[in-house]
Amino acid sequence: MPAIRIFGVNVRTSLLIATLVVVSQSSFAADDVVPMLRGHRAWVNAIALSPDETRALSASDSDGIRFWDVPAKKELAHFNAHHVADLYATYDVKFTPDGAFAVSGGLDKAVEIWNLKKLNSERRLVEHPWGVNVVSISPRGDTILSAGQGGALILWERATGKSKCQLIGHERMYALTSVAFFNDAKNAISASQDQSIRTWDLSTCKQLSVIQNKAYRGGPLAMAIGNNLAVSYGIDRKTLVVWELTTGLELKRLTGHTMDIRAIRLSPDGRRVMSGGQDKRMITWDVATGKLVKEQPIPTEIVSIAVSRTGAFALVGGKDGTIYRASLE
């Protein structure tokens, strides 16, 4: 299989040799977590860092998208995205590879493209029957994949905003939770609450395979397909499960959280995974050994995580609307 970019997920919706990790008080590191970006009034559903890591995007349940200057810790723009009733409910947001544009999806059934130089909406892509949960942008930035409620998975041409095709295979009664391009942009992968993971040929818009994992329950995934790895939460939602993506074979379990996990993020090199959720702790794990590397208390429940390219720090989105900076060194 070709290599794929690593991506992580926001776990808000609803796999077997076990590795148990004992959590001790000495593993806590509170002094390297600081509140950094404030402005959202509700859950921070998604965070993205620009390619040069000087800018960030964040998406919220109620007040759309905020665009940040990371070094200055300052808001550059606020986009009233995905307006429904009295909410601007945005579920996901991503930078294009050149950092000049953003792509978002939300409750209003639309995919929206934002010009980050002009600070305005460039185009709305409307074809989804229900809300858009996740978006992905091809490595060259010329095509977009959007996935959402009702099993909908759509491939778009970014320059024109036209739909190239719908990828049919996931059950329509269920929501998709993850989607990503392969690095060659010829294939893609998606995961759904129908408890299936599927790969796609984007030149024909046909399904290539269904990856079998009996324990996969439909939650979002963090994936590093170049390393043939996936990470998800287990059936109890408190345990992380590391498994071979192509075979569905479970490699290890990471035990340490005491309440539901909501966010999972792999480091860019795929060697570490960060997780957080209702127990207000971000835990960093060594993927190869399953060992707990670092545990950091966060003042609020964790909803989303973004990791810098160097793996030096993470931005952590909270239920309280605050974005925290956590050192990973």
N, C-alpha and C positions, 0 to 999 in steps of 0.2 A: 504494500500500500504506500502511496506517497505520504510525505510528512504534512502535518497540519499545525497551524498555530495553536498555542496553548490559550485556553480561555477558561474563565470561571463563571460562577453563577450566583444568582440571588435566589435563595431557597425560601419561597413564600408559599408554594403550592405543594399540594401533595402530588453481597449483595449479600471455602467458607473456611482454612487454617487460621485460627485467631491469634492475634498478638495483643496482649493486654498491657496497658500502660498505667502505672500507678502515679497519681498526681500528688505532689507534695508541696507544702507551702513555700519551700525554697525555690520552686520553679517560677514563682510569680515575679514579674518585672513591671512595677507600676510607674517607675520614674521616667520611663521612656515612652509614655503615652500622653499626648497633650491635645486638647481641643484646638482645632486649627481653622475650620471654616464654618461659619454660622450664618444662617439665613432661612433655611427650610423650616416650615411649620409642622411637618409630619415626617413619616418614615422616609429615609433615604434609600430608595429601591435599588439604585445602581450608581456606580462611580466609574469613571474612565479617566485615565491619564493620557495626555498627549504624547506623541512619539519622543519629544524632547523633555518631557516631564515638567515643563514650566506651566502648563495649563491643566485644568481638570474640568470635567463635566459631572454633574450630579442630577439625578432624577428623583422626584418625590411624588407621593400619593396625592397631594392636594395642590401644590403650587408649581408644577411644571419643572423646568430645567434651569439650573444655574451654572454659569460659566465663570471659572475662577483663575486668578493669577496665583499659582501655588507659592512661589518664593515670597511674594508680598502679602500672602494670606488675605487677598482682597477679591471681592466679587466684581467681575467685569461686565456681566450682563445677566438679565433674568428673562427667560423666554416663557410666555404663557402658553405652554404646549398642551395639546390633547384635552381641550375644554369640553367637559360634559357637565351639565347642570351648573353647580357652583364649585366644581373641582377642575383642576388641571392635572389629571391623573396620568403620570408618565411612568411606564414600567421599566424601560431600558433606554440607554443612550450609549453611543459609540463614536469615537473619532474616526475620520477617514485616515488612511495611511500617511497622507501629507499633513495632517493636522489642521487643514484649512476649513473642513466642514464637519458637521456632526449629523448623525442619523438617529432618530428616536422612534419609539412606538409606545402606544398607550391605549387608554380606555375608549377613546373616540373612534376606534377601528382603523386609524390612519398610521402610515409611516410618514415621517416628516424629515426633510433635509434642511439643515441650517447652515447659513453662510457665517462663519465665525470671524470674518474680517468686516463684513458689512453689518453683522449682528442682527440678521433678520432671517425669516423663513424663505427659503428658495423654492421649495416645492412640496406639495402634499400628495402622497400616493395612496389612493383609496380603492381598495378592492376586498379587504378582509370583511367577513360577515360579522365578526365580533372583535373584541379587544386584541391588541398586538402585545404579546408578552416579551418577546426577545427579537433582537435584530443582529445581523452580522454583515460585515463589509468584506468584499474580496480583497486579496493582497494588493491588487492594483487600484482598488477603489472604484472600479467601473460598474460593479454589480452589487446588489443588495439582496440578502435573504431575510425574510420576516416570517415569524411563526407566532401563532396565537391560539385563541379559543376556537372550538369547532374543528380541530384538526387541520387548520389552514396553514399551508407552507407555500410562500410565493417568492419567485425569483424576479427581480426588477432590474431594468437598465437605469443606472443612475442619471445619465446625461439627459434622457428624455422623460424619465418617470414612468415609462411604459412597463407593464407586466410582460415578462417573457414567457412565463408559464406558471402553472400551479403544480406542485409535486404531490401526487395523490398516493396515499398508502396508509397513513395514520387514520385511526378511527375517528370519525367526526364528532362523536360524543365527548371527546377528551381534548384537553388543552396541551399544546406543545410547550415544553419547558426549556429546551436548549437547541441551538443550531449553530453550525460553523462551517466555513469553507476549508477545504484542503489547500495547501500552499500553492498548488498549481491551478487552483480555481476551477478545475475540471469536475471535481466531485465535492460532495458535501455530506454532512452527517446531522441527524436530528434525533431528539428524544422526546417522548410524550408520556402523559399520564395514562395512556393505553398500555403502558409497561413495555413498550417496544423501543428499540434503537435501530434506526434505518440509515443506510447510505444511499446516495443518489448520484446518477450520471447527469450533470447539468447540461451537457450538449444535447441529450435526448429527453431530458426531464423524466427519466424512468428510474424506478427503484433498482438498486444493485443488490442489496442484501438486507436481511434482518438479523441483527446480532442478538443471539440468545443468551439470556441470563435469568434463570428462574427466580432469583432473589431480587431482581430489579423491580421496584414498585412504582416507578413513574416520576420520581423526583428529578430535578435538574442534575446535571453532571458537570464536573470539572474534568477536562480531557487533555491528554498529551499523546496524540496518536503516533507521533514520531517515536515515542517511547512505548507505544502500545499499552497505555495506562488510562484508566478512568478512576475517578474518586466520586463517591456519592455517600449520602447518609444511609444507614441501615433501616430495617423495618421499625426499630424503636425510635428513630430520628435523633438519637443521642450518640450513636456510634458511626464513625467513618469507615467505609469499606473501600479498599484498594483492590482493583481487579484488572485482568487482561481484557482489553476492549474487544479484540477480535474473537476471542474464544469464550468470554464470559466467565473465565476461571477466577475465583476469588484468591487473592494473594495474602491479604492480612486484614485485620480489623484494628482500628485505633480507638481506644476507649479512654475517655477522660471527661467528656461533657456530662453534665448532670441534668440538663434540660434540652429541649429541641434545638437542633442545629438549623440555622437559617441561611448561612452564607459559607461557601467553599471556594477557595481560590488557589490554584497552583502557581508556584513561582515560575518565572520565564524559562528557567532551565529544567523544570519538571522535577527537581530534586526535593522540593519541600511543598507542603500543602498547609494553608492557613484555613482555620474554621472558626466560626463563632455563631452565637445565637442567643437564646433566651437567658442563659446563665451568665451573660455579661462578661464572657471571657473569650479572648482570641487565643487559640492554641496553634503553635507552629510545630509541624511534625516532619521528621525525616521519612520520605516516602520509601526509600530502600530498606531501612531497618525497622520502620514503624515506631521509632522512639520519639517521645515528646522532647522537643528542642527548647521551647520557650512558651510560657503562659503569661498573658498580659490582661489584667482586669480593665474593662472599659466601663465608664459610668452608666451606660445604658445598654439595652438589648441591641445586639448586632444584627443588622439587616443586609449589609453589603460590604465587600472588601475589594480593593484594587491594590496591586503590587507593582512597585517600580521595576523597570527593566533590569536594573542591577541587583534587585532583591534586597536593597538596603532598607527600604521602608514600605509601609502599607498605609493606605488611606482607608479608614473604617467608617462606614455609614451607620448612623444610629437611629433607633426608633424615636429619639428625641429631636431629630432633625439636624443634629450636629455631625460634622465630619471630623474625625480624630486622626492624628498622625501617630503611627506606632513604629518605632525603630525595630528592625528585624535583625540587627547586628548584635 
